[in-house]
Amino acid sequence: SELKTAGAGSDQLRHAAARAGSEKLAELALIYDASEAAIAGKALDPSDRITRAAENLCAGMLGDAAFYIDDFDGFTAPEYALLRRLLAQCAVTVTLCCDGLADHEGGYGLFSPVKKTARRLIELAKQQGETVQTPLLLHENHRAGAAGLAAVDTLLCGAAPEGALPSDGVFYFSADDREDEAAKVAATVRGLAAQGLRYSEIVVVCRTLDDYRAPLAGALAGQQ
């Protein structure tokens, strides 16, 4: 699966083995082929589904469809292959979480991998002869469901909102110890779930997970 994610097949492994004189790479190619033969007709790797989608995407198949791609930091080789076909046939809009295209950290910044993805997508579109619109950088937080959380986000980014800070969505409480703190967090999680929020939409952040792992596990189990 990792090889498919990287876009490497057994033929590429054999060629690499021949160039490098590597017996291990040659053996890996044999293992790859044996594995593919064993699951043939029985199972399909998720990467294979994407590869087949790209291969079967014929010109004109999508009509005037438009694709919006969100919540990705990067793409695998099969995903890039599918994107290449999509870019040649329809309008594609991709949203990425970064603070612009320029990488002033030399590849070591928090958003450097995402910026690399953005540059690669732009190059991919140009290779297909497609027009690339000027990237739009959004400065306003549209994800926070409460004004207080948006204010916290602004503060964490180093900016100070004007006027009094909103408090909705932000709660403060004191606890006697970590177990008490974990119990209150677990009760809050349970309350949010009772209001209709999905557990997959809830995240608990703590300074050091090792210190809170056991208290949180016990408290959350007690809320089930």
Buried (B, 14 or more C-beta within 10 A) or exposed (E): EEBBBEBBBBEBBBEBBEEEEEEEBBEBBEEBBEBBEEEEEEEEBEBBEBBEBBEEBEEEEBEEEEBEBEEBEBBBBBBBBBBBBBBBBBBBEBEBEBBEBEBEEEEEBEBBEBBBBBEBBBEBBEEEEBEEEEEEEEEEBEEBEEBBBBBBBBEEEEEEBEEEBBEEBEEEEEEEEBBBBBBBBBBBBBEBBEEEEEEEEEEEEBEEEEEBEEBBEEBBEEBE
